[in-house]
Amino acid sequence: MAERKPYPSDLSDEAWELICPVLTAWKARHPSASGHEGGYDMREIVNAVLYQARTGCQWRYLPHDLPPTSAVYYYFGRWRDDGTTETIHDLLRWLVREHHRRKADPSAVVLDSQTVRSSTNAPKDTTGLDPGKRSPGRKRGIAVDTLGLLIAVVVVAASVHDNTIGTALLDRVAAAAPPVRKAWVDAGFKQQVVTHGAGLGIDVEIVGRQPGTRGFTVLPKRWRVEQTLGTLMLHRRLARDYEAKPASAVAMIHWSMVEVMARRLTGAATPTWRDPPV
């Protein structure tokens, strides 16, 4: 990184220190068969992944002053499949909650789903048509805590009903954060989700609009998950589901949240199109 000009998406020194121990330990556990330690700096690999998440470029269009596409995608895939990406994400989430003087795991979550169009390289068996929004593609279901931090995420075909997404999210929440006892959802989630939550010891409350209200209305508790979805959309890779594998889509959501949480922990602002060039 010292040999090139930095990109706005690059990790700061303080942010890198937060996740460096995880990747250093991972590298020590995964030596190459030839004994070669590898010629690519792990920090630069992460910078390349965050660059793609922020700009939305294709893998082969990564800038030449970043590691080659083959190396970046290799590590992206390895970390996706062995759980390293989720480990880094969860570590930062715990640090953010500690920073706000909260316990490591939340006691309440908010659930919602979002339909996005998929790219042409997405297999047909992983996409579908959302009958409500009449939009083809995939659905992202997320569960966040009351700070807006991601607890669980699922990516499925857009044709999958919110009930199925809700029950899958609750299962993941129960596994990732056992203390959770309360969940708020919108009217798209039906009684099936409430019943499933009761079986897990989670009280699921459907938060709907008040009768007679018109236009935009801030709904209690549920605004947190809407805020998180809006923050994620600052990452152009998430403006459409470009990933061939749903697991890759989940990993890209985790990496986007890693950047968001790293900035929150280091006090750095997330740049927007309004920010003047450096």
C-alpha positions in Angstrom: 0.0 0.0 0.0 3.0 2.3 0.6 3.8 2.1 -3.1 0.4 3.3 -4.3 -2.0 6.1 -3.7 -4.7 5.0 -1.2 -8.3 4.5 -2.2 -11.2 5.9 0.0 -12.2 2.3 0.8 -8.8 1.3 2.1 -8.5 0.2 5.7 -6.9 2.7 8.0 -4.0 1.6 10.2 -6.3 1.6 13.2 -9.0 -0.5 11.3 -6.4 -3.0 10.1 -5.2 -3.5 13.7 -8.7 -4.7 14.6 -8.8 -7.6 12.1 -5.1 -8.3 11.6 -4.8 -10.9 14.4 -7.6 -13.0 12.8 -6.0 -13.1 9.4 -2.5 -13.5 10.7 -3.7 -16.6 12.7 -5.6 -17.9 9.6 -2.4 -17.5 7.4 -0.4 -19.4 10.0 -2.9 -22.3 9.9 -2.9 -22.4 6.1 0.6 -22.6 4.8 1.0 -23.4 1.1 1.9 -26.9 0.0 5.3 -25.7 -1.2 6.0 -23.9 2.0 5.9 -20.5 0.3 4.3 -17.9 2.5 2.7 -16.1 -0.4 3.6 -12.8 -2.1 0.4 -10.9 -1.3 -0.2 -8.8 1.8 -3.4 -9.8 3.6 -4.2 -6.2 4.2 -4.1 -5.5 0.4 -6.3 -8.5 -0.2 -8.9 -7.0 2.2 -8.5 -3.6 0.6 -9.3 -5.1 -2.8 -12.4 -6.8 -1.5 -13.6 -3.6 0.1 -12.8 -1.7 -3.1 -15.1 -4.0 -5.0 -17.8 -3.9 -2.4 -17.8 0.0 -2.4 -17.4 0.6 -6.2 -19.4 -2.4 -7.5 -16.8 -3.2 -10.2 -16.4 -6.7 -11.7 -13.6 -8.9 -10.4 -11.6 -8.6 -13.5 -11.8 -4.8 -13.4 -10.0 -4.5 -10.1 -7.2 -1.8 -10.4 -3.8 -3.0 -11.4 -2.2 -1.6 -8.3 -4.2 -4.0 -6.1 -3.4 -7.7 -6.0 -4.4 -9.7 -9.1 -8.0 -10.8 -9.4 -7.1 -14.5 -9.1 -5.5 -14.0 -5.7 -8.2 -11.7 -4.4 -11.0 -14.1 -5.4 -9.1 -17.1 -4.1 -8.9 -15.5 -0.6 -12.5 -14.2 -0.8 -13.7 -17.7 -1.6 -11.6 -19.4 1.1 -12.7 -17.0 3.8 -16.3 -17.3 2.7 -16.3 -21.0 2.8 -14.4 -21.6 6.1 -16.2 -19.0 8.1 -13.4 -16.5 8.4 -15.4 -13.6 6.9 -18.2 -14.2 9.5 -15.6 -14.4 12.3 -14.1 -11.0 11.4 -17.6 -9.6 11.1 -18.7 -10.9 14.5 -15.5 -9.8 16.2 -16.1 -6.2 15.0 -19.8 -6.4 16.0 -18.8 -7.4 19.6 -16.3 -4.5 19.7 -19.0 -2.0 18.6 -21.4 -3.3 21.1 -18.7 -3.1 23.8 -18.0 0.4 22.7 -21.7 1.3 23.4 -21.5 -0.5 26.7 -23.7 -3.3 25.6 -23.3 -7.0 26.2 -21.6 -9.1 23.5 -24.9 -10.6 22.3 -28.2 -8.7 22.0 -31.5 -9.6 23.7 -33.7 -8.2 20.9 -33.5 -8.1 17.0 -35.4 -6.5 14.1 -36.1 -8.6 10.9 -36.8 -7.4 7.4 -36.3 -8.5 3.8 -35.2 -6.7 0.6 -35.7 -7.7 -3.0 -32.9 -6.8 -5.4 -32.5 -7.7 -9.1 -29.9 -10.2 -9.9 -27.3 -10.2 -12.7 -27.4 -12.5 -15.7 -24.7 -14.8 -14.3 -26.9 -15.8 -11.4 -28.2 -19.4 -11.9 -31.9 -19.6 -12.5 -32.5 -22.0 -9.6 -31.2 -19.3 -7.2 -33.5 -16.5 -8.5 -37.2 -15.9 -8.9 -40.0 -13.4 -9.1 -41.2 -11.5 -6.1 -45.0 -11.5 -6.7 -45.6 -8.6 -4.3 -43.1 -6.2 -5.9 -43.2 -7.9 -9.3 -39.5 -7.8 -9.4 -37.2 -10.7 -10.5 -34.0 -11.5 -8.6 -33.2 -12.4 -5.0 -34.3 -11.5 -1.5 -32.0 -10.6 1.3 -33.3 -11.2 4.8 -31.4 -9.6 7.6 -31.8 -9.5 11.4 -30.2 -6.6 13.2 -29.9 -5.6 16.9 -31.1 -2.3 18.3 -27.8 -0.6 17.2 -28.4 -1.6 13.6 -25.6 -4.3 13.7 -26.1 -7.4 11.6 -26.8 -10.6 13.6 -28.0 -12.9 10.8 -28.5 -12.8 7.0 -30.0 -15.1 4.4 -30.0 -14.7 0.6 -32.7 -16.7 -1.4 -34.7 -16.5 -4.6 -37.1 -13.5 -4.7 -40.0 -16.0 -5.1 -39.4 -17.3 -1.5 -42.1 -16.1 0.9 -41.1 -13.9 3.8 -42.4 -16.6 6.2 -39.6 -18.9 5.0 -37.0 -16.1 5.3 -38.3 -15.2 8.8 -38.1 -18.7 10.1 -34.6 -19.2 8.7 -33.4 -15.9 10.2 -34.8 -16.8 13.6 -32.9 -20.1 13.5 -29.7 -18.3 12.7 -30.4 -15.7 15.4 -31.0 -18.4 18.0 -27.7 -20.0 17.1 -25.6 -16.8 16.8 -27.1 -14.9 19.8 -28.8 -17.2 22.3 -29.9 -14.4 24.7 -32.3 -13.0 22.1 -35.9 -13.1 23.5 -37.6 -10.4 21.4 -38.0 -9.8 17.7 -39.9 -7.1 15.7 -41.0 -7.8 12.1 -43.2 -6.0 9.5 -46.6 -7.1 8.3 -45.0 -9.2 5.5 -44.1 -11.8 8.1 -47.2 -13.8 9.2 -48.3 -16.0 12.1 -46.0 -18.8 11.0 -43.0 -16.7 12.0 -44.6 -15.8 15.3 -45.2 -19.5 16.1 -41.7 -20.5 15.0 -40.2 -17.8 17.2 -42.3 -19.0 20.2 -40.8 -22.5 19.8 -37.3 -20.9 20.0 -38.2 -18.8 23.0 -38.4 -15.6 21.0 -41.4 -13.3 21.3 -42.1 -12.1 17.7 -44.1 -8.9 17.4 -45.5 -7.8 14.1 -45.2 -4.0 13.8 -47.7 -2.6 11.3 -48.7 0.9 10.2 -51.4 2.6 12.1 -54.8 2.6 10.4 -55.4 5.7 8.3 -51.8 6.8 8.0 -50.5 7.9 4.6 -47.1 8.5 3.1 -43.8 7.8 4.9 -44.1 6.9 8.5 -41.3 6.0 10.9 -42.3 2.7 12.6 -41.1 2.1 16.2 -38.1 -0.3 16.4 -38.4 -1.2 12.7 -36.6 1.9 11.5 -33.3 0.4 12.7 -33.4 -2.4 10.1 -34.4 0.1 7.4 -31.4 2.2 8.4 -29.1 -0.7 8.0 -30.4 -1.6 4.6 -29.9 2.0 3.5 -26.4 2.0 4.8 -25.6 -1.3 3.0 -26.8 0.3 -0.3 -23.9 2.8 -0.1 -21.9 -0.2 -1.3 -22.6 -0.4 -5.0 -21.9 -4.1 -5.2 -25.1 -4.5 -3.2 -27.2 -2.3 -5.5 -27.9 -5.4 -7.5 -27.1 -9.1 -6.7 -24.1 -9.7 -8.9 -23.0 -12.9 -7.2 -23.3 -16.3 -8.9 -23.6 -18.0 -5.5 -25.9 -16.9 -2.7 -23.1 -17.6 -0.3 -21.0 -15.0 -2.0 -23.8 -12.5 -1.7 -23.9 -13.2 2.0 -20.1 -12.8 2.3 -20.3 -9.4 0.4 -22.9 -8.2 2.9 -20.7 -9.2 5.7 -17.6 -7.4 4.2 -19.7 -4.3 3.6 -20.7 -4.3 7.3 -17.1 -4.9 8.3 -16.2 -1.6 6.6 -19.1 0.2 8.3 -18.2 -1.1 11.8 -14.5 -0.5 11.3 -15.3 3.2 10.5 -17.5 3.4 13.5 -14.8 2.0 15.8 -12.1 4.3 14.4 -14.2 7.4 14.2 -13.9 7.7 10.4 -16.8 8.9 8.3 -18.2 6.8 5.5 -17.5 8.8 2.3 -20.4 9.7 0.0 -20.7 11.2 -3.4 -21.1 14.6 -1.7 -17.6 14.4 -0.2 -15.0 16.5 -2.1 -12.0 14.6 -3.6 -8.9 14.5 -1.4 
